Amino acid sequence: MFVHFAPHETRTIRRIPRALRFPAPGRPKGHLVMVHNERGECPMRIGGECSIYEDRPLTCRDYDCRMFTATGIAVDAAGQPEIAQRVGEWEFRYETAEAAGEHAMLRRAAAFLQDQRDSFPVASLPNQPGPLAALVVRVWRRGGSGGCGDCGGDREGSVQSAPPARRLASTRPL
């Protein structure tokens, strides 16, 4: 496992020791990765906490285990059993039928990206489930123009042109 960070994340880059930074394979020049240690942990995690929390990479800022439940993208249960357990505990309730529909659209968009991965340029989609789920959620939140091809709806029903899904309420079962 590794953590990706982009060239514009200058504060992050300054905080991560040079010996832990490597060029990101398949990414444009200036993109870097930090490899997890031999225990599969982030080397910036010290004493059970992130030692660079205020300057952590965007990848870490975007990470939220609810994104796996929200998008329907499976977490690597063998490699990340604690996250898989947390993901299994989340459920979503909806204030409106529209919110339930938006969640269904989000899941269709995620499924589209997974099913049609070979239709996208090489290295344009993350290979790991976490970064892919984060990308889907980030695009969904931003909204914007354009469509995602045939992701289970028309242009107005695509992940990019739909309004952000802000009315999804997530809860943990008791």
Backbone as CSV, one residue per row, in Angstrom:
resi,resn,N_x,N_y,N_z,CA_x,CA_y,CA_z,C_x,C_y,C_z
1,MET,0.839,-1.180,0.000,0.000,0.000,0.000,0.885,1.245,0.000
2,PHE,0.302,2.316,-0.514,1.016,3.576,-0.552,0.031,4.726,-0.457
3,VAL,0.552,5.915,-0.202,-0.242,7.136,-0.147,0.264,8.046,-1.262
4,HIS,-0.645,8.481,-2.114,-0.301,9.359,-3.231,-0.420,10.814,-2.809
5,PHE,0.453,11.670,-3.325,0.288,13.106,-3.174,0.781,13.799,-4.438
6,ALA,0.125,14.902,-4.764,0.358,15.626,-6.006,1.359,16.759,-5.801
7,PRO,1.921,17.276,-6.898,2.936,18.332,-6.798,2.459,19.594,-6.075
8,HIS,1.182,19.924,-6.166,0.681,21.139,-5.517,0.561,20.997,-3.994
9,GLU,0.742,19.809,-3.463,0.653,19.592,-2.018,2.010,19.878,-1.369
10,THR,2.455,21.108,-1.499,3.806,21.484,-1.077,4.028,21.349,0.427
11,ARG,3.029,21.684,1.227,3.197,21.547,2.689,3.373,20.081,3.069
12,THR,2.622,19.211,2.418,2.756,17.770,2.668,4.151,17.306,2.285
13,ILE,4.589,17.704,1.104,5.899,17.265,0.610,7.011,17.705,1.558
14,ARG,6.918,18.918,2.069,7.953,19.405,3.003,7.971,18.597,4.302
15,ARG,6.819,18.060,4.713,6.736,17.339,5.998,7.171,15.878,5.907
16,ILE,7.133,15.303,4.723,7.479,13.892,4.556,8.964,13.782,4.194
17,PRO,9.728,13.037,4.977,11.164,12.913,4.695,11.422,12.425,3.265
18,ARG,12.453,12.984,2.654,12.804,12.653,1.269,12.968,11.143,1.068
19,ALA,13.508,10.447,2.059,13.741,9.002,1.951,12.438,8.207,1.831
20,LEU,11.317,8.804,2.205,10.021,8.121,2.140,9.218,8.480,0.892
21,ARG,9.718,9.412,0.067,8.993,9.870,-1.127,9.568,9.218,-2.378
22,PHE,8.666,8.725,-3.242,9.079,8.083,-4.488,8.191,8.582,-5.620
23,PRO,8.726,8.624,-6.857,7.872,9.001,-7.988,6.689,8.036,-8.107
24,ALA,5.508,8.581,-8.372,4.294,7.754,-8.489,4.267,7.075,-9.852
25,PRO,4.278,5.750,-9.874,4.261,5.032,-11.155,2.985,5.333,-11.939
26,GLY,3.157,5.591,-13.235,2.011,5.815,-14.100,1.363,7.178,-13.943
27,ARG,1.943,8.049,-13.151,1.386,9.393,-12.935,2.325,10.422,-13.550
28,PRO,1.819,11.629,-13.824,2.693,12.674,-14.386,3.843,13.027,-13.448
29,LYS,4.870,13.632,-14.028,6.051,14.045,-13.271,5.636,14.940,-12.108
30,GLY,6.267,14.739,-10.966,5.974,15.538,-9.777,5.017,14.858,-8.814
31,HIS,4.252,13.868,-9.286,3.365,13.105,-8.402,4.220,12.105,-7.638
32,LEU,3.953,11.994,-6.359,4.770,11.160,-5.487,3.914,10.172,-4.710
33,VAL,4.563,9.145,-4.191,3.921,8.215,-3.273,4.825,8.017,-2.069
34,MET,4.180,7.671,-0.986,4.880,7.287,0.239,4.428,5.858,0.516
35,VAL,5.373,4.948,0.593,5.058,3.534,0.770,4.827,3.245,2.250
36,HIS,3.838,2.399,2.519,3.596,1.977,3.895,4.771,1.158,4.399
37,ASN,4.939,1.115,5.700,6.061,0.364,6.284,5.800,-1.142,6.210
38,GLU,6.726,-1.927,6.753,6.627,-3.396,6.676,5.406,-3.958,7.392
39,ARG,4.791,-3.189,8.273,3.562,-3.623,8.964,2.303,-3.167,8.232
40,GLY,2.477,-2.514,7.060,1.339,-2.041,6.289,0.749,-0.748,6.821
41,GLU,1.521,-0.016,7.622,1.040,1.231,8.217,1.725,2.425,7.573
42,CYS,1.080,3.549,7.621,1.680,4.787,7.146,2.868,5.125,8.054
43,PRO,4.039,5.415,7.480,5.195,5.725,8.314,5.067,7.056,9.065
44,MET,4.095,7.872,8.706,3.894,9.141,9.403,2.972,8.971,10.605
45,ARG,2.469,7.770,10.798,1.640,7.463,11.969,2.580,7.107,13.117
46,ILE,2.602,7.950,14.122,3.515,7.778,15.248,2.709,7.833,16.540
47,GLY,2.884,6.844,17.383,2.151,6.808,18.646,0.646,6.720,18.451
48,GLY,0.224,6.056,17.366,-1.199,5.890,17.108,-1.870,7.104,16.501
49,GLU,-1.101,8.137,16.133,-1.672,9.344,15.551,-0.873,9.785,14.335
50,CYS,-1.518,10.545,13.462,-0.835,11.107,12.301,0.066,12.241,12.767
51,SER,1.350,12.111,12.493,2.305,13.127,12.937,2.307,14.372,12.051
52,ILE,1.634,14.311,10.907,1.560,15.468,10.010,0.099,15.827,9.718
53,TYR,-0.780,15.564,10.671,-2.221,15.687,10.450,-2.609,16.998,9.776
54,GLU,-2.100,18.124,10.259,-2.503,19.420,9.700,-2.008,19.605,8.266
55,ASP,-1.018,18.846,7.852,-0.474,18.919,6.492,-0.596,17.586,5.752
56,ARG,-1.506,16.738,6.178,-1.625,15.408,5.582,-2.016,15.506,4.100
57,PRO,-1.680,14.478,3.313,-2.011,14.486,1.885,-3.519,14.535,1.642
58,LEU,-3.887,15.048,0.467,-5.291,15.104,0.078,-5.911,13.707,0.110
59,THR,-5.134,12.705,-0.258,-5.616,11.323,-0.216,-6.138,10.992,1.184
60,CYS,-5.406,11.384,2.196,-5.812,11.118,3.583,-6.999,11.987,3.993
61,ARG,-7.018,13.222,3.516,-8.131,14.127,3.840,-9.443,13.593,3.272
62,ASP,-9.359,12.986,2.091,-10.557,12.462,1.429,-11.025,11.137,2.006
63,TYR,-10.146,10.429,2.714,-10.468,9.074,3.142,-11.499,9.056,4.263
64,ASP,-12.509,8.260,4.071,-13.584,8.078,5.041,-14.166,6.705,4.715
65,CYS,-14.145,5.782,5.659,-14.569,4.415,5.345,-16.029,4.335,4.903
66,ARG,-16.824,5.376,5.180,-18.211,5.378,4.697,-18.276,5.407,3.182
67,MET,-17.201,5.884,2.536,-17.228,5.991,1.077,-17.363,4.617,0.420
68,PHE,-16.848,3.567,1.064,-17.002,2.226,0.503,-18.467,1.803,0.520
69,THR,-19.144,2.052,1.632,-20.565,1.717,1.732,-21.366,2.582,0.769
70,ALA,-21.053,3.858,0.701,-21.798,4.774,-0.155,-21.674,4.418,-1.627
71,THR,-20.477,4.041,-2.067,-20.249,3.773,-3.485,-20.475,2.318,-3.873
72,GLY,-20.452,1.424,-2.896,-20.565,0.005,-3.207,-19.254,-0.601,-3.667
73,ILE,-18.162,0.144,-3.556,-16.845,-0.372,-3.926,-16.313,-1.190,-2.752
74,ALA,-15.923,-2.414,-3.047,-15.490,-3.333,-1.989,-14.104,-2.983,-1.475
75,VAL,-13.953,-3.056,-0.170,-12.648,-2.881,0.469,-11.948,-4.238,0.475
76,ASP,-10.626,-4.224,0.491,-9.843,-5.455,0.554,-9.954,-6.032,1.969
77,ALA,-10.910,-6.921,2.182,-11.178,-7.455,3.518,-9.993,-8.233,4.076
78,ALA,-9.244,-8.906,3.221,-8.086,-9.672,3.705,-6.952,-8.739,4.124
79,GLY,-6.737,-7.685,3.366,-5.651,-6.766,3.659,-6.000,-5.686,4.669
80,GLN,-7.288,-5.379,4.804,-7.723,-4.314,5.709,-8.962,-4.764,6.496
81,PRO,-8.800,-5.788,7.337,-9.963,-6.348,8.033,-10.671,-5.351,8.952
82,GLU,-9.934,-4.444,9.602,-10.583,-3.482,10.497,-11.461,-2.514,9.718
83,ILE,-10.971,-2.074,8.565,-11.771,-1.174,7.732,-12.980,-1.923,7.196
84,ALA,-12.774,-3.161,6.756,-13.884,-3.961,6.233,-14.978,-4.125,7.292
85,GLN,-14.576,-4.321,8.535,-15.559,-4.446,9.615,-16.340,-3.148,9.782
86,ARG,-15.631,-2.007,9.796,-16.306,-0.710,9.941,-17.245,-0.444,8.779
87,VAL,-16.798,-0.793,7.566,-17.636,-0.590,6.390,-18.931,-1.378,6.528
88,GLY,-18.833,-2.602,7.035,-20.019,-3.435,7.214,-20.998,-2.910,8.253
89,GLU,-20.539,-2.007,9.115,-21.403,-1.453,10.162,-22.209,-0.244,9.699
90,TRP,-21.811,0.350,8.585,-22.507,1.550,8.115,-23.757,1.183,7.342
91,GLU,-24.766,1.993,7.513,-25.962,1.903,6.682,-26.417,3.335,6.430
92,PHE,-27.135,3.531,5.352,-27.613,4.864,5.010,-29.124,4.916,5.103
93,ARG,-29.609,5.995,5.667,-31.044,6.282,5.717,-31.249,7.576,4.959
94,TYR,-32.414,7.756,4.394,-32.651,8.895,3.518,-33.803,9.734,4.024
95,GLU,-33.615,11.047,3.979,-34.663,11.967,4.387,-35.756,12.052,3.334
96,THR,-35.381,11.833,2.065,-36.345,11.937,0.968,-36.104,10.827,-0.046
97,ALA,-37.093,10.612,-0.896,-36.932,9.655,-1.992,-35.876,10.155,-2.975
98,GLU,-35.777,11.472,-3.125,-34.757,12.048,-4.004,-33.355,11.700,-3.502
99,ALA,-33.138,11.766,-2.203,-31.836,11.432,-1.631,-31.507,9.958,-1.877
100,ALA,-32.489,9.080,-1.737,-32.271,7.659,-2.018,-31.916,7.464,-3.487
101,GLY,-32.568,8.216,-4.358,-32.266,8.147,-5.790,-30.864,8.635,-6.099
102,GLU,-30.431,9.704,-5.421,-29.080,10.216,-5.622,-28.041,9.192,-5.176
103,HIS,-28.321,8.511,-4.064,-27.391,7.483,-3.599,-27.313,6.345,-4.609
104,ALA,-28.440,5.945,-5.143,-28.457,4.884,-6.153,-27.653,5.307,-7.385
105,MET,-27.761,6.578,-7.763,-26.995,7.092,-8.894,-25.496,7.066,-8.612
106,LEU,-25.129,7.430,-7.398,-23.725,7.400,-6.990,-23.175,5.981,-7.130
107,ARG,-23.929,5.011,-6.671,-23.498,3.612,-6.760,-23.414,3.145,-8.211
108,ARG,-24.358,3.585,-9.051,-24.295,3.221,-10.475,-23.063,3.819,-11.137
109,ALA,-22.742,5.055,-10.774,-21.554,5.701,-11.344,-20.289,4.950,-10.931
110,ALA,-20.216,4.538,-9.664,-19.057,3.772,-9.192,-18.963,2.441,-9.936
111,ALA,-20.093,1.776,-10.109,-20.109,0.501,-10.837,-19.677,0.706,-12.287
112,PHE,-20.129,1.811,-12.885,-19.744,2.124,-14.262,-18.225,2.250,-14.369
113,LEU,-17.604,3.003,-13.465,-16.153,3.188,-13.525,-15.421,1.861,-13.363
114,GLN,-15.919,0.999,-12.495,-15.279,-0.306,-12.307,-15.480,-1.200,-13.525
115,ASP,-16.712,-1.226,-14.048,-17.019,-2.097,-15.184,-16.364,-1.646,-16.478
116,GLN,-16.201,-0.338,-16.634,-15.673,0.222,-17.879,-14.234,0.728,-17.741
117,ARG,-13.524,0.260,-16.742,-12.150,0.720,-16.475,-11.295,0.723,-17.742
118,ASP,-11.430,-0.303,-18.578,-10.601,-0.415,-19.776,-10.954,0.624,-20.834
119,SER,-12.079,1.324,-20.681,-12.485,2.361,-21.633,-11.790,3.692,-21.356
120,PHE,-11.143,3.814,-20.201,-10.483,5.052,-19.810,-8.995,4.963,-20.138
121,PRO,-8.348,6.120,-20.354,-6.900,6.095,-20.610,-6.154,5.415,-19.456
122,VAL,-5.058,4.758,-19.790,-4.240,4.061,-18.801,-3.846,5.036,-17.690
123,ALA,-3.947,4.586,-16.463,-3.566,5.333,-15.252,-4.456,6.543,-14.970
124,SER,-5.605,6.649,-15.654,-6.484,7.788,-15.370,-7.417,7.503,-14.200
125,LEU,-7.589,6.242,-13.849,-8.398,5.867,-12.692,-7.505,5.168,-11.670
126,PRO,-7.723,5.440,-10.388,-6.919,4.753,-9.363,-7.129,3.240,-9.414
127,ASN,-6.083,2.495,-9.107,-6.160,1.029,-9.094,-6.674,0.486,-7.767
128,GLN,-6.473,1.221,-6.692,-6.857,0.753,-5.363,-8.306,1.155,-5.060
129,PRO,-9.036,0.334,-4.299,-10.433,0.638,-3.993,-10.634,1.953,-3.249
130,GLY,-9.768,2.275,-2.279,-9.933,3.512,-1.514,-9.846,4.762,-2.373
131,PRO,-8.758,4.922,-3.138,-8.671,6.096,-4.000,-9.772,6.152,-5.061
132,LEU,-10.204,4.992,-5.568,-11.282,4.988,-6.555,-12.591,5.455,-5.919
133,ALA,-12.911,4.943,-4.742,-14.133,5.376,-4.047,-14.063,6.861,-3.712
134,ALA,-12.888,7.333,-3.290,-12.726,8.760,-2.981,-12.933,9.606,-4.232
135,LEU,-12.432,9.144,-5.370,-12.620,9.870,-6.626,-14.102,9.977,-6.976
136,VAL,-14.823,8.870,-6.862,-16.257,8.882,-7.175,-16.986,9.887,-6.283
137,VAL,-16.704,9.862,-4.993,-17.375,10.769,-4.057,-16.975,12.213,-4.342
138,ARG,-15.690,12.458,-4.612,-15.218,13.818,-4.879,-15.896,14.390,-6.125
139,VAL,-15.972,13.600,-7.189,-16.630,14.052,-8.416,-18.111,14.302,-8.149
140,TRP,-18.733,13.417,-7.400,-20.150,13.554,-7.072,-20.411,14.849,-6.311
141,ARG,-19.584,15.145,-5.327,-19.768,16.360,-4.516,-19.615,17.618,-5.349
142,ARG,-18.689,17.592,-6.283,-18.435,18.778,-7.106,-19.524,19.017,-8.122
143,GLY,-20.200,17.932,-8.536,-21.193,18.114,-9.594,-20.465,18.517,-10.859
144,GLY,-20.969,19.478,-11.550,-20.293,19.977,-12.745,-21.036,19.610,-14.003
145,SER,-20.392,19.802,-15.134,-21.052,19.556,-16.410,-20.513,18.289,-17.040
146,GLY,-21.232,17.806,-18.025,-20.810,16.614,-18.742,-21.481,15.378,-18.191
147,GLY,-21.266,14.279,-18.848,-21.863,13.026,-18.435,-20.805,11.967,-18.265
148,CYS,-21.211,10.795,-17.880,-20.240,9.714,-17.703,-20.552,8.572,-18.645
149,GLY,-21.085,8.902,-19.827,-21.400,7.840,-20.766,-22.650,7.115,-20.302
150,ASP,-22.655,5.815,-20.434,-23.829,5.029,-20.078,-23.661,4.453,-18.685
151,CYS,-23.858,5.291,-17.662,-23.674,4.818,-16.287,-25.023,4.538,-15.636
152,GLY,-26.002,4.190,-16.439,-27.291,3.829,-15.874,-28.278,4.972,-15.868
153,GLY,-28.015,5.999,-16.609,-28.955,7.116,-16.670,-28.589,8.014,-17.825
154,ASP,-29.417,9.008,-18.089,-29.104,9.954,-19.134,-28.160,11.017,-18.595
155,ARG,-27.874,12.018,-19.422,-26.928,13.060,-19.031,-27.318,13.689,-17.704
156,GLU,-28.593,13.969,-17.520,-29.036,14.569,-16.269,-28.919,13.603,-15.096
157,GLY,-28.826,12.312,-15.368,-28.728,11.325,-14.301,-27.309,10.863,-14.034
158,SER,-26.339,11.488,-14.668,-24.966,11.038,-14.485,-24.359,11.599,-13.213
159,VAL,-23.281,10.995,-12.789,-22.629,11.409,-11.551,-22.098,12.837,-11.649
160,GLN,-21.670,13.267,-12.834,-21.057,14.582,-12.938,-22.082,15.709,-13.036
161,SER,-23.271,15.445,-13.584,-24.207,16.546,-13.752,-25.309,16.553,-12.696
162,ALA,-25.344,15.548,-11.862,-26.362,15.506,-10.815,-25.996,16.457,-9.682
163,PRO,-26.988,16.951,-8.952,-26.664,17.812,-7.810,-25.948,17.000,-6.736
164,PRO,-25.102,17.639,-5.952,-24.381,16.897,-4.916,-25.326,16.189,-3.955
165,ALA,-24.920,15.014,-3.535,-25.745,14.220,-2.620,-25.461,14.643,-1.198
166,ARG,-26.076,15.697,-0.760,-25.828,16.208,0.585,-26.907,15.769,1.569
167,ARG,-27.961,15.160,1.062,-29.061,14.798,1.956,-28.999,13.339,2.378
168,LEU,-27.843,12.672,2.148,-27.692,11.300,2.611,-27.255,11.349,4.073
169,ALA,-28.012,10.750,4.918,-27.658,10.722,6.324,-27.107,9.338,6.649
170,SER,-25.900,9.254,7.126,-25.329,7.964,7.471,-25.422,7.759,8.966
171,THR,-25.713,6.539,9.326,-25.789,6.196,10.739,-25.156,4.850,10.971
172,ARG,-24.639,4.634,12.134,-24.133,3.320,12.513,-25.241,2.613,13.277
173,PRO,-25.415,1.320,13.009,-26.384,0.584,13.818,-25.907,0.486,15.260
174,LEU,-26.810,0.417,16.182,-26.440,0.326,17.596,-25.972,-1.049,17.973
